[in-house]
Amino acid sequence: MRICALIFITTALAGCATFKSFTGTGLVKVLPNYLDEMGQHTDGVTLLHRDVYQNRLRKNPELVHGVRYDVNWYGSGEVTLRLELRSTKAGIAPMMLEETIAASVPRMRWTPLLLDEKSYQEFGQPQGWRVTIWKAGQELEEYKSFLW
């Protein structure tokens, strides 16, 4: 019985040591979603619908009319989310989108960063992306794609 209790306590302490604290300001995740001609990223209500529809859009680039990057971040105060994109088209300069948010209450939230249809047509398919979070002119954290 003591062995079981010791194993449980050791596992609990190891789990607590690896838990990410959400104090301060930082990024949690970034979800890039292709958008269709109606600006929708899914054709149903479940995550399975979203994943199947995103796969369909990925395989049929002519159906894609934009990309929305949903950024999950936490913190408070005035922060700037910066999205940097690299195109698959040759000779196209990298693109940067910024969104400044004033959050009075410290909590986790989602913020969309949109590459609209016109910009998407000129820029082409994004190959790699990087999202950074800035506060008072200082970069706090980054989240980037594999191909960045």
N, C-alpha and C positions, 0 to 999 in steps of 0.2 A: 504494500500500500504506500509506503514511504517512497519507493522508487517511482511509482506513478505520479505522486504529488511533485517529486523533484523534477521529473521529465516535464510535467505540465508547467511548472514555474519557470523552468529554463526556456521552454518554447515561448511562453508569454513574454519573458524579458527579451528574448531575441527578436520577437515580432515588434515589440515596442521600440527597440533600438533601430529598426529599419523603417519605421513609420515616418513619412515626410510631414513635417510640421507646416501648416498653412498660415504661419505668421509672417508679417511683412508683405511683400509684393512679389508675384512670380507667375509663371505659366504652368498650366497643368497639361493641356493637350491642344492640338490643332487638327481639325477635320476639314480637309478639302472636299467640296461637293460640286460636281458638275451640275449645271442648270440647263433645263430644256427651254424650248421656245416660250413657255409660259412662266419661266422663272422658278420652276419647281425642281426639287432634288430627289423626289420620290413619287411613286404613284399609289402608295398605300399608307397604312398607319403604323405598320410594324417595322422593326429594324431589318427584318428579312426582305420586305418590300423595298426598302431603301437600298440595301446591298445589291439586290438583283437589278434594280433600275440603274444604279451607278455603274454596274458592270456592263449593262446594255449601252449606256452613254459612252463609256470608255472604249467599247469595241466599235461604236459608230460615231466618229468625230463630227459628222455632218449634222447630228442631232444636238450637239452641244452649242449653247448660245451664251455661255458665261461660266464663271467659277466663283463660288462663295467659300471663303475660308472662315470657318467658325472657330474662334479662339476662346478657349476656356482659361480664365485667369482669375487670380485672387488678389485682394489688397484694397487699399483705400487711398484717397487723395487724387490729385490729377496725374494720370499716367498717359503715355502715348504708346499705342501698339503700332509697330512698323512691320509691314510685309514687303519682302524683297523677292522678286520673281526673275527667273531666267527662262528664256524662250527656246523652243526647239527650232525656230526659224533662224537661218544664218543671217548675220549682220544686224540683228535686232538687239538694241541696248537693253540691259536689265531694267526692270520697272520697279518702282517703289510706291506703295500705298500706305498712308498713315491715318490713324484715327485717334483723336485725343478725347479721353473720357474723364469726367470729374465724378468720382465716387465718394460719397460722404460716409457711407457705412462700410466697414471692412467685411467683405464676404466674397464668395466665389460667384462668378458671373460669366455669361457667354457674350461675345461681341463678334458680329459678322463683318468681314472685310470682303468687299465685292469687286470682282473684275467683271464689269458689265459687258454687254454684247458688242458694242462698238470697239471697246478696248481689246476684247478678246479676239475679234476679227483682225485687228491691226497687229496685235502682239503674237498671236498664235497660241499653240498649246504650251502651257507652262511645263518646263522640264524639271526644275528644282525650285524650292522655295525656302525662305527662312523668316521666322517671326521673332521679333525682339520686343521686349517691354522696357520702356524708358520712364524714368522719374527724375525730375529736376536735372535734365541733361545727362543723366548717367544710365548706361545700359545695365539692367539688373539681371536679365536672363534671356536665353535664346532657345528656340525650338526649331529644328530644321529637318528637311526631307533627306532621304538617303542620297539623292543625287546632287545635293547642294555642294 
